[in-house]
Amino acid sequence: MRLRTRRLMPIVLLLIAGYAVGAVAQSPRTTNLHYAPNHNFDTESRYLPGKVGFNLADVGSVQQLEGLPNGVEGLVWIGQCEGVDANFLKAVGPFVGKPKVFGFFLMDDPDPTGKYKSPCTPENLKAESDWIHDHVPGAMTFIVLMKLSSSKAPSFVNTYNPSNSHVDLFGIDPYPCRTEFSDCDYEMIDRYIAAAEAWGIPRSKIIPVYQAFGGGQWRDDGGGKYVLPSEKQIDQIFARWERMLPAPVFDFAYSWGSQRSDEALENSPQLQAVFARHNNAFSQ
């Protein structure tokens, strides 16, 4: 009996190890928050993206926040980067103590150089983020990074990271579907993630930004235009992100609303159907 037990032990250990690996490989996805900004409310203040599973709203007022359906939280747009001044306190103060606040979207494409728009210093973001952490416990702070080089070789060096800004979450937005490509450049996603990690942003703090727009007045950095992904292409974008970043804190579709006469989710029932399937599957 003792000899038989010894011979069986390696087999038993292999079976246990195999079960553990399988359990990890098939563990459920944990992302249950989905965000698609712009034009989130109709004239009667009804939250529109909720019909396809988006449950993190682009909020600009306390009225919008408090009118959100059950199960929907608010990401409050600020967009200042002037530090904790009177305008910042006026924008953030009304949301203190509101239970539906998920967090604050401090800046979209902040520019540390001042070359493309008003300069936004890491110190100002740090002051704003610290104030929110002190006065709105549990609220997350969020920015979407501006790249300082081409999409072929993206870099975020000398921009913002958790250390110099105290921001919690960082969106990166490779938009791989463009007129200069016969298909989407899915490897662009890998390059952006690598660039963010190289600048000290861990994957646990990266928010995937999915391309959900095309056409209109947008121009890309390769001399072409962005193209609204097809249903097959957006599935490939999802798959690429999920392979690299399987459990982000939330995910981000840009954009629900059209911004520059472009096609976006609000006017694409086909793409809405794909996002509805993705959002519902990802939340379960």
LINFEN-V658478 format. One record per residue. N is the residue number from 0. OMEGA is omega as a letter, one per 20 degrees, with the letter a starting at -180 (* if undefined). NEAR is the number of other C-alpha atoms within 12 Angstrom. Layout:
N_OMEGA_NEAR ; N_OMEGA_NEAR
//
This chain:
0_a_7 ; 1_r_8 ; 2_a_8 ; 3_r_10 ; 4_a_11 ; 5_a_12 ; 6_a_12 ; 7_a_14 ; 8_r_14 ; 9_r_13 ; 10_r_14 ; 11_a_14 ; 12_r_14 ; 13_r_13 ; 14_r_14 ; 15_r_14 ; 16_r_14 ; 17_r_14 ; 18_a_15 ; 19_r_14 ; 20_r_13 ; 21_a_13 ; 22_r_12 ; 23_a_13 ; 24_a_13 ; 25_r_12 ; 26_a_15 ; 27_r_16 ; 28_a_24 ; 29_r_22 ; 30_r_29 ; 31_r_28 ; 32_a_35 ; 33_a_43 ; 34_r_45 ; 35_a_45 ; 36_r_40 ; 37_r_31 ; 38_a_26 ; 39_a_34 ; 40_r_29 ; 41_a_14 ; 42_r_10 ; 43_r_11 ; 44_r_21 ; 45_a_21 ; 46_a_37 ; 47_a_33 ; 48_a_38 ; 49_a_32 ; 50_r_25 ; 51_r_30 ; 52_r_32 ; 53_a_41 ; 54_r_38 ; 55_a_42 ; 56_r_48 ; 57_a_41 ; 58_r_39 ; 59_a_29 ; 60_r_26 ; 61_r_27 ; 62_r_20 ; 63_a_31 ; 64_a_35 ; 65_r_26 ; 66_a_23 ; 67_r_31 ; 68_r_23 ; 69_r_16 ; 70_r_23 ; 71_r_31 ; 72_a_35 ; 73_r_41 ; 74_a_43 ; 75_r_40 ; 76_r_33 ; 77_r_34 ; 78_a_29 ; 79_a_33 ; 80_r_34 ; 81_a_26 ; 82_a_28 ; 83_r_25 ; 84_a_18 ; 85_a_13 ; 86_r_16 ; 87_a_27 ; 88_r_21 ; 89_a_15 ; 90_a_27 ; 91_a_39 ; 92_a_24 ; 93_a_20 ; 94_r_34 ; 95_r_27 ; 96_a_20 ; 97_a_27 ; 98_a_22 ; 99_r_31 ; 100_r_37 ; 101_a_36 ; 102_a_40 ; 103_r_46 ; 104_a_42 ; 105_a_44 ; 106_r_38 ; 107_a_29 ; 108_r_31 ; 109_a_37 ; 110_a_29 ; 111_a_30 ; 112_a_21 ; 113_a_15 ; 114_a_12 ; 115_r_14 ; 116_a_15 ; 117_a_17 ; 118_r_21 ; 119_a_34 ; 120_r_26 ; 121_a_32 ; 122_r_25 ; 123_r_29 ; 124_r_43 ; 125_r_30 ; 126_a_28 ; 127_a_43 ; 128_r_41 ; 129_a_29 ; 130_r_28 ; 131_r_38 ; 132_a_22 ; 133_a_16 ; 134_r_21 ; 135_a_26 ; 136_r_20 ; 137_a_21 ; 138_r_32 ; 139_r_33 ; 140_a_43 ; 141_r_42 ; 142_r_47 ; 143_a_36 ; 144_r_41 ; 145_r_36 ; 146_a_34 ; 147_r_27 ; 148_a_18 ; 149_r_19 ; 150_r_31 ; 151_r_23 ; 152_a_22 ; 153_r_29 ; 154_r_27 ; 155_a_36 ; 156_r_25 ; 157_r_26 ; 158_a_36 ; 159_r_43 ; 160_a_37 ; 161_a_30 ; 162_a_21 ; 163_a_24 ; 164_a_34 ; 165_r_29 ; 166_a_38 ; 167_a_37 ; 168_a_38 ; 169_r_47 ; 170_r_44 ; 171_a_44 ; 172_r_39 ; 173_r_45 ; 174_a_42 ; 175_a_41 ; 176_a_38 ; 177_a_32 ; 178_a_24 ; 179_r_18 ; 180_r_18 ; 181_r_13 ; 182_r_21 ; 183_r_28 ; 184_a_29 ; 185_r_32 ; 186_r_26 ; 187_r_29 ; 188_r_38 ; 189_a_31 ; 190_r_30 ; 191_r_42 ; 192_r_39 ; 193_a_26 ; 194_r_35 ; 195_r_40 ; 196_a_25 ; 197_r_20 ; 198_r_26 ; 199_r_25 ; 200_a_32 ; 201_a_23 ; 202_a_33 ; 203_a_24 ; 204_a_32 ; 205_r_40 ; 206_r_41 ; 207_r_46 ; 208_a_39 ; 209_r_45 ; 210_r_44 ; 211_r_46 ; 212_r_42 ; 213_r_37 ; 214_a_25 ; 215_a_19 ; 216_r_17 ; 217_r_24 ; 218_r_21 ; 219_a_24 ; 220_r_22 ; 221_r_19 ; 222_a_14 ; 223_r_19 ; 224_r_23 ; 225_a_33 ; 226_r_32 ; 227_a_35 ; 228_r_39 ; 229_r_29 ; 230_r_24 ; 231_a_18 ; 232_r_27 ; 233_r_36 ; 234_r_26 ; 235_r_26 ; 236_r_38 ; 237_a_33 ; 238_a_22 ; 239_r_27 ; 240_a_34 ; 241_r_26 ; 242_a_21 ; 243_a_25 ; 244_a_30 ; 245_a_28 ; 246_r_25 ; 247_r_30 ; 248_r_32 ; 249_r_39 ; 250_a_43 ; 251_r_42 ; 252_r_47 ; 253_j_37 ; 254_r_38 ; 255_a_40 ; 256_r_30 ; 257_a_27 ; 258_a_23 ; 259_a_17 ; 260_a_14 ; 261_r_26 ; 262_r_30 ; 263_a_36 ; 264_a_42 ; 265_a_33 ; 266_r_24 ; 267_r_25 ; 268_a_20 ; 269_a_22 ; 270_r_32 ; 271_a_33 ; 272_r_23 ; 273_r_28 ; 274_r_43 ; 275_r_27 ; 276_a_22 ; 277_a_32 ; 278_a_34 ; 279_r_23 ; 280_a_20 ; 281_a_28 ; 282_a_24 ; 283_*_15
//
